[in-house]
């Protein structure tokens, strides 16, 4: 049994009857935070109900994966990334991305300048902390692209925090641009103090933050899917236009957060959205080339045995039908 199929089977045991009985749900990829400001704003302002869907937002975590809960039928929608949908479909899960918000990788890899690391080609003899379970494959693809032998690099499993990097247990750290990187800045580091190893520079970026459903949901309830897409675009548009107002809404759903930290997180999400096709002025569309790039990485890493038919793993049909005014986004000048 593959790791993905094992996770699917395990989830059926983990999930409580109360969750399984929920009507329409969106499983977030992590806890309630600015990473999901668009759906949170849409929920708070009643945009989902206005569009025609009574949607609940549910948190996730390391042992609760949206790709699994949606495939298993517990949740209607899930937030995740093309690599998860492709891997799921390769293992028989009929997932389909219906809205693709992020247009570059959610992660980057940072080092202090005094490490002597300037590019991935410098990694032999150095150490890197990565998240395992599939997330490490982007950096491994960077090593392959740079023709670096992984055995020459000390690869360490890092926790979901920045403690190991701060204490110099490893020199390079995998960070999400909206979360751990903001924590590093909170420790007094500035961008000019760091070296960034970006997967986009090596042609292996895992684009992020899509919303997926099952083929069955799309076939039986297209109106429901359209309502979710319309309201989510509207929520994100407002959140990105006024991050402070959106952050104040987010902290209502998670009082362990602070408004300034969530403003930074929402702005970072906007930067992730502002790449690829979004630079034309609209956001939420799937770029086929990004999926082809991700699938190549998965095949090279032997995470899937055969390529899937990518055009069956995503659709832009709902995005195309969404109101034009909700798809507009102003990206910062480069």
TORROBA-665370 format. One record per residue (C-alpha): residue number from 1; x, y, z; residue in three letters. Coordinates in pm, whole numbers, plus 32768, in hexadecimal, padded with zeros to 4 digits. Each point is the difference from the previous one (the first is absolute). Layout:
// residues N
<r seq="NUM" px="X" py="Y" pz="Z" type="ALA"/>
...
END
This chain:
// residues 334
<r seq="1" px="8000" py="8000" pz="8000" type="UNK"/>
<r seq="2" px="808F" py="8155" pz="7F9F" type="UNK"/>
<r seq="3" px="8030" py="810E" pz="8109" type="UNK"/>
<r seq="4" px="7EE1" py="80C4" pz="7F66" type="UNK"/>
<r seq="5" px="7F12" py="7ED6" pz="800B" type="UNK"/>
<r seq="6" px="806E" py="7FB8" pz="8165" type="UNK"/>
<r seq="7" px="7FAD" py="8167" pz="8063" type="UNK"/>
<r seq="8" px="7EAB" py="7FDE" pz="7F5C" type="UNK"/>
<r seq="9" px="7FB4" py="7EC1" pz="80C0" type="UNK"/>
<r seq="10" px="8080" py="8092" pz="8147" type="UNK"/>
<r seq="11" px="7F2D" py="8139" pz="7FD8" type="UNK"/>
<r seq="12" px="7EC4" py="7F2F" pz="7FF4" type="UNK"/>
<r seq="13" px="8055" py="7F85" pz="815D" type="UNK"/>
<r seq="14" px="8070" py="8152" pz="8089" type="UNK"/>
<r seq="15" px="7ED6" py="80D2" pz="7F96" type="UNK"/>
<r seq="16" px="7EE6" py="8024" pz="80F8" type="UNK"/>
<r seq="17" px="7E95" py="7FB8" pz="7FA4" type="UNK"/>
<r seq="18" px="7FAB" py="816D" pz="8043" type="UNK"/>
<r seq="19" px="80F1" py="8076" pz="7EF4" type="UNK"/>
<r seq="20" px="7F97" py="7EF0" pz="7F11" type="UNK"/>
<r seq="21" px="7E97" py="806F" pz="8023" type="UNK"/>
<r seq="22" px="8049" py="816C" pz="7FA7" type="UNK"/>
<r seq="23" px="7F4F" py="8087" pz="7ECC" type="UNK"/>
<r seq="24" px="80DC" py="80EB" pz="7F34" type="UNK"/>
<r seq="25" px="815B" py="8036" pz="808A" type="UNK"/>
<r seq="26" px="814C" py="808C" pz="7F91" type="UNK"/>
<r seq="27" px="812C" py="7F5E" pz="80A7" type="UNK"/>
<r seq="28" px="8113" py="8102" pz="802B" type="UNK"/>
<r seq="29" px="8168" py="7F8F" pz="7FE7" type="UNK"/>
<r seq="30" px="805B" py="8076" pz="815E" type="UNK"/>
<r seq="31" px="7F66" py="80C2" pz="8122" type="UNK"/>
<r seq="32" px="7F2B" py="8137" pz="7FD0" type="UNK"/>
<r seq="33" px="80F7" py="810E" pz="7F9A" type="UNK"/>
<r seq="34" px="8047" py="8107" pz="7EF7" type="UNK"/>
<r seq="35" px="8068" py="7EF0" pz="7F0D" type="UNK"/>
<r seq="36" px="7E89" py="7FCA" pz="7FD5" type="UNK"/>
<r seq="37" px="7F8E" py="8168" pz="801E" type="UNK"/>
<r seq="38" px="7F2F" py="7FEE" pz="7EC2" type="UNK"/>
<r seq="39" px="7F19" py="7EE8" pz="8075" type="UNK"/>
<r seq="40" px="7FF5" py="808F" pz="8161" type="UNK"/>
<r seq="41" px="7F97" py="8158" pz="7F81" type="UNK"/>
<r seq="42" px="7F00" py="7F5E" pz="7F18" type="UNK"/>
<r seq="43" px="7F72" py="7F3B" pz="8125" type="UNK"/>
<r seq="44" px="7FF8" py="8129" pz="80ED" type="UNK"/>
<r seq="45" px="7F56" py="80E5" pz="7F07" type="UNK"/>
<r seq="46" px="7F03" py="7EFF" pz="7F8F" type="UNK"/>
<r seq="47" px="807F" py="7FE6" pz="7E9B" type="UNK"/>
<r seq="48" px="7FDF" py="7E86" pz="7FF6" type="UNK"/>
<r seq="49" px="7E94" py="800A" pz="806A" type="UNK"/>
<r seq="50" px="7FBF" py="811F" pz="7F0F" type="UNK"/>
<r seq="51" px="8093" py="7F31" pz="7EE5" type="UNK"/>
<r seq="52" px="7F28" py="7ED6" pz="805F" type="UNK"/>
<r seq="53" px="80D1" py="7F1B" pz="80DD" type="UNK"/>
<r seq="54" px="7FFD" py="7FCF" pz="817A" type="UNK"/>
<r seq="55" px="8172" py="7FB2" pz="802D" type="UNK"/>
<r seq="56" px="80C2" py="7FAB" pz="813B" type="UNK"/>
<r seq="57" px="8178" py="8035" pz="801C" type="UNK"/>
<r seq="58" px="80C0" py="7EF2" pz="80BA" type="UNK"/>
<r seq="59" px="816F" py="8002" pz="806B" type="UNK"/>
<r seq="60" px="80FD" py="7EF4" pz="7FA6" type="UNK"/>
<r seq="61" px="8159" py="7F9F" pz="807A" type="UNK"/>
<r seq="62" px="812A" py="7F18" pz="7FCD" type="UNK"/>
<r seq="63" px="7F28" py="7EC7" pz="8027" type="UNK"/>
<r seq="64" px="7EC6" py="8081" pz="7F5A" type="UNK"/>
<r seq="65" px="802A" py="8042" pz="7E8D" type="UNK"/>
<r seq="66" px="7EF5" py="80AA" pz="7F2A" type="UNK"/>
<r seq="67" px="8053" py="7F2A" pz="7ECF" type="UNK"/>
<r seq="68" px="7FAF" py="7ECF" pz="80D2" type="UNK"/>
<r seq="69" px="7EC4" py="8081" pz="80A8" type="UNK"/>
<r seq="70" px="7F6E" py="807C" pz="7EB5" type="UNK"/>
<r seq="71" px="8055" py="7EBD" pz="7F4A" type="UNK"/>
<r seq="72" px="7F6A" py="7F39" pz="811E" type="UNK"/>
<r seq="73" px="7EBE" py="80C9" pz="7FE9" type="UNK"/>
<r seq="74" px="8012" py="80A7" pz="8154" type="UNK"/>
<r seq="75" px="8030" py="815F" pz="7F75" type="UNK"/>
<r seq="76" px="7F6C" py="80A4" pz="7ECC" type="UNK"/>
<r seq="77" px="812D" py="80D8" pz="7FB1" type="UNK"/>
<r seq="78" px="816B" py="800C" pz="8069" type="UNK"/>
<r seq="79" px="8121" py="80F2" pz="7FE5" type="UNK"/>
<r seq="80" px="8145" py="7F71" pz="7F7E" type="UNK"/>
<r seq="81" px="80F0" py="7FF7" pz="7EDE" type="UNK"/>
<r seq="82" px="801A" py="7F61" pz="7EA5" type="UNK"/>
<r seq="83" px="8106" py="7F04" pz="8074" type="UNK"/>
<r seq="84" px="7F00" py="7F76" pz="80F8" type="UNK"/>
<r seq="85" px="7EEE" py="7FEB" pz="7EF9" type="UNK"/>
<r seq="86" px="80E7" py="7F5B" pz="7F03" type="UNK"/>
<r seq="87" px="807F" py="7F04" pz="8101" type="UNK"/>
<r seq="88" px="7E9D" py="7FBC" pz="8072" type="UNK"/>
<r seq="89" px="7F82" py="7FC3" pz="7E9E" type="UNK"/>
<r seq="90" px="8129" py="7F1E" pz="7FB9" type="UNK"/>
<r seq="91" px="7F87" py="7F30" pz="8127" type="UNK"/>
<r seq="92" px="7E94" py="7FF6" pz="7F95" type="UNK"/>
<r seq="93" px="7F72" py="812C" pz="80B8" type="UNK"/>
<r seq="94" px="7F22" py="80CB" pz="7F11" type="UNK"/>
<r seq="95" px="806B" py="815A" pz="8077" type="UNK"/>
<r seq="96" px="7FDB" py="8131" pz="7F1E" type="UNK"/>
<r seq="97" px="8082" py="815F" pz="8040" type="UNK"/>
<r seq="98" px="7EEC" py="80FE" pz="7FBD" type="UNK"/>
<r seq="99" px="80B8" py="813D" pz="8067" type="UNK"/>
<r seq="100" px="8178" py="803E" pz="7FF5" type="UNK"/>
<r seq="101" px="8062" py="8132" pz="80CA" type="UNK"/>
<r seq="102" px="8177" py="7FE0" pz="8038" type="UNK"/>
<r seq="103" px="80DD" py="8023" pz="7ECF" type="UNK"/>
<r seq="104" px="8154" py="7FB5" pz="8099" type="UNK"/>
<r seq="105" px="8085" py="7F2B" pz="8118" type="UNK"/>
<r seq="106" px="7F88" py="8041" pz="8161" type="UNK"/>
<r seq="107" px="815B" py="7FA6" pz="8077" type="UNK"/>
<r seq="108" px="815B" py="808C" pz="7FE2" type="UNK"/>
<r seq="109" px="8145" py="7F93" pz="80A1" type="UNK"/>
<r seq="110" px="80D1" py="80F1" pz="80CD" type="UNK"/>
<r seq="111" px="8162" py="8010" pz="8088" type="UNK"/>
<r seq="112" px="80C5" py="8104" pz="80BD" type="UNK"/>
<r seq="113" px="80FE" py="80AE" pz="7F24" type="UNK"/>
<r seq="114" px="8120" py="7F92" pz="80E0" type="UNK"/>
<r seq="115" px="7FC9" py="7E93" pz="7F9D" type="UNK"/>
<r seq="116" px="80A9" py="8041" pz="7EB3" type="UNK"/>
<r seq="117" px="7ED5" py="7F6F" pz="7F47" type="UNK"/>
<r seq="118" px="7F96" py="80D9" pz="7EDA" type="UNK"/>
<r seq="119" px="7F51" py="7F04" pz="7F21" type="UNK"/>
<r seq="120" px="7F91" py="7E94" pz="8000" type="UNK"/>
<r seq="121" px="8143" py="7F9E" pz="7F51" type="UNK"/>
<r seq="122" px="80B4" py="805E" pz="8145" type="UNK"/>
<r seq="123" px="7F40" py="7F02" pz="80D3" type="UNK"/>
<r seq="124" px="8100" py="7EE0" pz="800A" type="UNK"/>
<r seq="125" px="808D" py="7FF1" pz="8160" type="UNK"/>
<r seq="126" px="7EE4" py="80D0" pz="808D" type="UNK"/>
<r seq="127" px="7EBD" py="7FA9" pz="80B6" type="UNK"/>
<r seq="128" px="7E92" py="8040" pz="7FB5" type="UNK"/>
<r seq="129" px="7EC5" py="7FD1" pz="80CE" type="UNK"/>
<r seq="130" px="7ED2" py="7F83" pz="7F3F" type="UNK"/>
<r seq="131" px="7E9C" py="7F91" pz="8046" type="UNK"/>
<r seq="132" px="7FD1" py="7E97" pz="7F9C" type="UNK"/>
<r seq="133" px="7ECE" py="7F47" pz="7F82" type="UNK"/>
<r seq="134" px="801B" py="808D" pz="7E9E" type="UNK"/>
<r seq="135" px="8054" py="8169" pz="804D" type="UNK"/>
<r seq="136" px="8174" py="7FB6" pz="7FE8" type="UNK"/>
<r seq="137" px="7FE9" py="7FA3" pz="7E90" type="UNK"/>
<r seq="138" px="800C" py="8166" pz="7F85" type="UNK"/>
<r seq="139" px="8159" py="8036" pz="8096" type="UNK"/>
<r seq="140" px="8074" py="7EAB" pz="7F8A" type="UNK"/>
<r seq="141" px="7F98" py="806B" pz="7EA1" type="UNK"/>
<r seq="142" px="80CC" py="813D" pz="802E" type="UNK"/>
<r seq="143" px="812E" py="7F29" pz="8052" type="UNK"/>
<r seq="144" px="7FCA" py="7F31" pz="7EC6" type="UNK"/>
<r seq="145" px="7FD7" py="8138" pz="7F2C" type="UNK"/>
<r seq="146" px="8147" py="8088" pz="808E" type="UNK"/>
<r seq="147" px="80AA" py="7EAE" pz="7FC9" type="UNK"/>
<r seq="148" px="804B" py="7FDD" pz="8174" type="UNK"/>
<r seq="149" px="8021" py="7EA2" pz="8092" type="UNK"/>
<r seq="150" px="7F09" py="7FEB" pz="8125" type="UNK"/>
<r seq="151" px="80F0" py="7F1B" pz="80BA" type="UNK"/>
<r seq="152" px="80ED" py="8129" pz="8017" type="UNK"/>
<r seq="153" px="7EFB" py="80CD" pz="80BB" type="UNK"/>
<r seq="154" px="7F9E" py="7FCB" pz="816C" type="UNK"/>
<r seq="155" px="7E83" py="7FEE" pz="7FE9" type="UNK"/>
<r seq="156" px="7F4D" py="8022" pz="814E" type="UNK"/>
<r seq="157" px="7E91" py="7FDB" pz="8058" type="UNK"/>
<r seq="158" px="7F94" py="814C" pz="8093" type="UNK"/>
<r seq="159" px="7ED9" py="804A" pz="80E2" type="UNK"/>
<r seq="160" px="7EE0" py="80ED" pz="7FBB" type="UNK"/>
<r seq="161" px="80BE" py="8122" pz="809B" type="UNK"/>
<r seq="162" px="8140" py="80C7" pz="7FCF" type="UNK"/>
<r seq="163" px="80B0" py="7F95" pz="8142" type="UNK"/>
<r seq="164" px="80F4" py="7F10" pz="7F57" type="UNK"/>
<r seq="165" px="8074" py="8108" pz="7F0A" type="UNK"/>
<r seq="166" px="801E" py="810E" pz="8109" type="UNK"/>
<r seq="167" px="80DB" py="7F16" pz="80D0" type="UNK"/>
<r seq="168" px="80CF" py="7FAD" pz="7EC7" type="UNK"/>
<r seq="169" px="7FA8" py="7E8E" pz="7FF6" type="UNK"/>
<r seq="170" px="7FF6" py="802A" pz="7E86" type="UNK"/>
<r seq="171" px="806C" py="8116" pz="7F18" type="UNK"/>
<r seq="172" px="7EE4" py="8008" pz="7F03" type="UNK"/>
<r seq="173" px="7E95" py="7FF7" pz="806E" type="UNK"/>
<r seq="174" px="7EC4" py="7FBD" pz="7F3B" type="UNK"/>
<r seq="175" px="7F03" py="8111" pz="804E" type="UNK"/>
<r seq="176" px="7EAB" py="8064" pz="7F84" type="UNK"/>
<r seq="177" px="8007" py="8165" pz="7F85" type="UNK"/>
<r seq="178" px="7ECD" py="805C" pz="80CF" type="UNK"/>
<r seq="179" px="8052" py="7F53" pz="814A" type="UNK"/>
<r seq="180" px="8160" py="7F91" pz="8065" type="UNK"/>
<r seq="181" px="80A8" py="810F" pz="7F30" type="UNK"/>
<r seq="182" px="7F31" py="8106" pz="80B5" type="UNK"/>
<r seq="183" px="806E" py="7F66" pz="814C" type="UNK"/>
<r seq="184" px="816C" py="801F" pz="7F92" type="UNK"/>
<r seq="185" px="7FC5" py="8170" pz="7FB8" type="UNK"/>
<r seq="186" px="7F63" py="801A" pz="8159" type="UNK"/>
<r seq="187" px="814A" py="7F88" pz="8093" type="UNK"/>
<r seq="188" px="80AC" py="8133" pz="7F71" type="UNK"/>
<r seq="189" px="807C" py="7F79" pz="7EB5" type="UNK"/>
<r seq="190" px="7FD0" py="80D3" pz="7EC9" type="UNK"/>
<r seq="191" px="7FF0" py="7F83" pz="7E98" type="UNK"/>
<r seq="192" px="815A" py="808D" pz="7FC1" type="UNK"/>
<r seq="193" px="8089" py="7F25" pz="811B" type="UNK"/>
<r seq="194" px="7F94" py="7EC4" pz="7F4E" type="UNK"/>
<r seq="195" px="8047" py="7F32" pz="7ECA" type="UNK"/>
<r seq="196" px="7EC8" py="7F7E" pz="7F52" type="UNK"/>
<r seq="197" px="8006" py="7EBC" pz="7F38" type="UNK"/>
<r seq="198" px="7EC3" py="8017" pz="7F31" type="UNK"/>
<r seq="199" px="7F70" py="7ED2" pz="7F48" type="UNK"/>
<r seq="200" px="7F88" py="80E5" pz="7EE7" type="UNK"/>
<r seq="201" px="816C" py="8045" pz="7FA7" type="UNK"/>
<r seq="202" px="8034" py="7E8B" pz="7FC0" type="UNK"/>
<r seq="203" px="7EBD" py="7FBE" pz="7F42" type="UNK"/>
<r seq="204" px="7F71" py="7F13" pz="8108" type="UNK"/>
<r seq="205" px="7F0B" py="80D5" pz="80C8" type="UNK"/>
<r seq="206" px="7ECE" py="7F57" pz="8095" type="UNK"/>
<r seq="207" px="7EF0" py="8105" pz="7FCC" type="UNK"/>
<r seq="208" px="7F1C" py="8010" pz="812B" type="UNK"/>
<r seq="209" px="7EAC" py="8054" pz="8092" type="UNK"/>
<r seq="210" px="7EFC" py="7F63" pz="7F24" type="UNK"/>
<r seq="211" px="7EA3" py="7F94" pz="8062" type="UNK"/>
<r seq="212" px="7F90" py="7EA6" pz="7F95" type="UNK"/>
<r seq="213" px="7ECD" py="7F24" pz="8006" type="UNK"/>
<r seq="214" px="7FAF" py="7EA4" pz="7F7F" type="UNK"/>
<r seq="215" px="7F86" py="7FAE" pz="7EA4" type="UNK"/>
<r seq="216" px="7EB9" py="7F8F" pz="809E" type="UNK"/>
<r seq="217" px="7FC6" py="8150" pz="80AB" type="UNK"/>
<r seq="218" px="8046" py="80BA" pz="7EBD" type="UNK"/>
<r seq="219" px="7F16" py="7F22" pz="7F39" type="UNK"/>
<r seq="220" px="7EDF" py="7FFD" pz="80F8" type="UNK"/>
<r seq="221" px="801C" py="815D" pz="8095" type="UNK"/>
<r seq="222" px="809C" py="80F3" pz="7F05" type="UNK"/>
<r seq="223" px="7F2E" py="811F" pz="808B" type="UNK"/>
<r seq="224" px="8091" py="7FC4" pz="8159" type="UNK"/>
<r seq="225" px="8162" py="7FFD" pz="7F77" type="UNK"/>
<r seq="226" px="7FC0" py="8142" pz="7F40" type="UNK"/>
<r seq="227" px="7F7B" py="80A6" pz="813B" type="UNK"/>
<r seq="228" px="8139" py="7F9F" pz="80C0" type="UNK"/>
<r seq="229" px="80E6" py="8083" pz="7EED" type="UNK"/>
<r seq="230" px="7F45" py="814A" pz="7FDE" type="UNK"/>
<r seq="231" px="7FF9" py="8048" pz="8175" type="UNK"/>
<r seq="232" px="8169" py="7F95" pz="803B" type="UNK"/>
<r seq="233" px="807E" py="80E8" pz="7EED" type="UNK"/>
<r seq="234" px="7F32" py="8119" pz="8095" type="UNK"/>
<r seq="235" px="808A" py="7FBE" pz="815D" type="UNK"/>
<r seq="236" px="8168" py="7FF8" pz="7F89" type="UNK"/>
<r seq="237" px="7FD4" py="8138" pz="7F2F" type="UNK"/>
<r seq="238" px="7F8C" py="80C0" pz="8134" type="UNK"/>
<r seq="239" px="810B" py="7F69" pz="80E2" type="UNK"/>
<r seq="240" px="811A" py="8061" pz="7F16" type="UNK"/>
<r seq="241" px="7F73" py="815C" pz="7FC7" type="UNK"/>
<r seq="242" px="7FF1" py="8045" pz="8179" type="UNK"/>
<r seq="243" px="80E2" py="7F0F" pz="80C0" type="UNK"/>
<r seq="244" px="7FCE" py="80B2" pz="814C" type="UNK"/>
<r seq="245" px="7E87" py="7FE4" pz="7FF5" type="UNK"/>
<r seq="246" px="8020" py="7E93" pz="7F97" type="UNK"/>
<r seq="247" px="80FA" py="7FBC" pz="8118" type="UNK"/>
<r seq="248" px="7F0A" py="8086" pz="8101" type="UNK"/>
<r seq="249" px="7F02" py="7F06" pz="7F7F" type="UNK"/>
<r seq="250" px="80FA" py="7EE1" pz="8006" type="UNK"/>
<r seq="251" px="805C" py="8036" pz="816F" type="UNK"/>
<r seq="252" px="7E8F" py="7FE5" pz="805A" type="UNK"/>
<r seq="253" px="8019" py="7E93" pz="7F93" type="UNK"/>
<r seq="254" px="814F" py="7FC1" pz="80AC" type="UNK"/>
<r seq="255" px="8042" py="80DE" pz="812D" type="UNK"/>
<r seq="256" px="8161" py="7F77" pz="8029" type="UNK"/>
<r seq="257" px="8068" py="80D6" pz="7ED6" type="UNK"/>
<r seq="258" px="8053" py="8171" pz="7FED" type="UNK"/>
<r seq="259" px="7F86" py="80F6" pz="7EFC" type="UNK"/>
<r seq="260" px="8160" py="8070" pz="7F91" type="UNK"/>
<r seq="261" px="8073" py="7E99" pz="7FC9" type="UNK"/>
<r seq="262" px="7ECC" py="7FB6" pz="7F32" type="UNK"/>
<r seq="263" px="8025" py="813B" pz="7F30" type="UNK"/>
<r seq="264" px="815D" py="7F88" pz="7FA4" type="UNK"/>
<r seq="265" px="7F7C" py="7EA6" pz="7FB2" type="UNK"/>
<r seq="266" px="7EE9" py="8080" pz="7F1F" type="UNK"/>
<r seq="267" px="80F3" py="80E1" pz="7F43" type="UNK"/>
<r seq="268" px="80E7" py="7ED7" pz="7FCE" type="UNK"/>
<r seq="269" px="7EDE" py="7F39" pz="7F70" type="UNK"/>
<r seq="270" px="7FC3" py="811B" pz="7F0C" type="UNK"/>
<r seq="271" px="8168" py="7FE8" pz="7F8B" type="UNK"/>
<r seq="272" px="7FD1" py="7E8A" pz="7FC5" type="UNK"/>
<r seq="273" px="7EC8" py="8044" pz="7F33" type="UNK"/>
<r seq="274" px="80AE" py="810E" pz="7F33" type="UNK"/>
<r seq="275" px="80C5" py="7F2C" pz="7F0B" type="UNK"/>
<r seq="276" px="7FBF" py="7F41" pz="7EBE" type="UNK"/>
<r seq="277" px="7EAB" py="803E" pz="7F62" type="UNK"/>
<r seq="278" px="7F97" py="80E7" pz="811D" type="UNK"/>
<r seq="279" px="80EA" py="810B" pz="7F7A" type="UNK"/>
<r seq="280" px="7EFF" py="803F" pz="7EEF" type="UNK"/>
<r seq="281" px="7F23" py="8098" pz="810F" type="UNK"/>
<r seq="282" px="7F1F" py="7EDA" pz="805A" type="UNK"/>
<r seq="283" px="8037" py="7EED" pz="8100" type="UNK"/>
<r seq="284" px="7F83" py="7E9E" pz="803C" type="UNK"/>
<r seq="285" px="8052" py="7F58" pz="7EB4" type="UNK"/>
<r seq="286" px="80C1" py="7EBB" pz="7FD6" type="UNK"/>
<r seq="287" px="8133" py="8012" pz="7F21" type="UNK"/>
<r seq="288" px="8032" py="7EAE" pz="7F4E" type="UNK"/>
<r seq="289" px="8179" py="803B" pz="7FEA" type="UNK"/>
<r seq="290" px="801A" py="8011" pz="817C" type="UNK"/>
<r seq="291" px="7F57" py="7EAD" pz="801F" type="UNK"/>
<r seq="292" px="80E4" py="7F67" pz="7EF9" type="UNK"/>
<r seq="293" px="812D" py="807B" pz="80C7" type="UNK"/>
<r seq="294" px="7F7A" py="7F6D" pz="8144" type="UNK"/>
<r seq="295" px="7FB2" py="7EB0" pz="7F63" type="UNK"/>
<r seq="296" px="8161" py="7FE8" pz="7F72" type="UNK"/>
<r seq="297" px="808E" py="8031" pz="815E" type="UNK"/>
<r seq="298" px="7F1B" py="7EF1" pz="808B" type="UNK"/>
<r seq="299" px="8065" py="7F0A" pz="7EEF" type="UNK"/>
<r seq="300" px="8173" py="804D" pz="8026" type="UNK"/>
<r seq="301" px="7FDE" py="7FC8" pz="8178" type="UNK"/>
<r seq="302" px="7F46" py="7EB8" pz="7FBD" type="UNK"/>
<r seq="303" px="7EDB" py="807A" pz="80D2" type="UNK"/>
<r seq="304" px="7F17" py="7F97" pz="7EE7" type="UNK"/>
<r seq="305" px="8046" py="7EE6" pz="7F0E" type="UNK"/>
<r seq="306" px="7F4F" py="8085" pz="7ECB" type="UNK"/>
<r seq="307" px="7F90" py="815B" pz="7F96" type="UNK"/>
<r seq="308" px="7E91" py="804B" pz="8025" type="UNK"/>
<r seq="309" px="7F2B" py="80BC" pz="7F03" type="UNK"/>
<r seq="310" px="802F" py="8156" pz="8098" type="UNK"/>
<r seq="311" px="7ED5" py="809F" pz="7F54" type="UNK"/>
<r seq="312" px="7F22" py="7F1B" pz="80D1" type="UNK"/>
<r seq="313" px="809E" py="807B" pz="8144" type="UNK"/>
<r seq="314" px="7F94" py="816A" pz="7FE1" type="UNK"/>
<r seq="315" px="7EF7" py="80D6" pz="7F5E" type="UNK"/>
<r seq="316" px="7FEB" py="8175" pz="7FBB" type="UNK"/>
<r seq="317" px="7E8F" py="7FE6" pz="7FA7" type="UNK"/>
<r seq="318" px="7F85" py="808A" pz="814D" type="UNK"/>
<r seq="319" px="8102" py="8115" pz="8003" type="UNK"/>
<r seq="320" px="7F98" py="8065" pz="7EA1" type="UNK"/>
<r seq="321" px="7E93" py="801C" pz="806D" type="UNK"/>
<r seq="322" px="804E" py="80C5" pz="813C" type="UNK"/>
<r seq="323" px="7F9B" py="8171" pz="8001" type="UNK"/>
<r seq="324" px="8110" py="80CD" pz="7F59" type="UNK"/>
<r seq="325" px="8004" py="8100" pz="8119" type="UNK"/>
<r seq="326" px="806F" py="7EF8" pz="80FD" type="UNK"/>
<r seq="327" px="812A" py="7F8E" pz="7F30" type="UNK"/>
<r seq="328" px="80B5" py="814E" pz="7FF8" type="UNK"/>
<r seq="329" px="813C" py="8028" pz="80CF" type="UNK"/>
<r seq="330" px="8105" py="8112" pz="8013" type="UNK"/>
<r seq="331" px="815E" py="7F72" pz="8017" type="UNK"/>
<r seq="332" px="8125" py="80D2" pz="807D" type="UNK"/>
<r seq="333" px="80E6" py="8086" pz="7EF3" type="UNK"/>
<r seq="334" px="8135" py="7F2E" pz="7FCA" type="UNK"/>
END
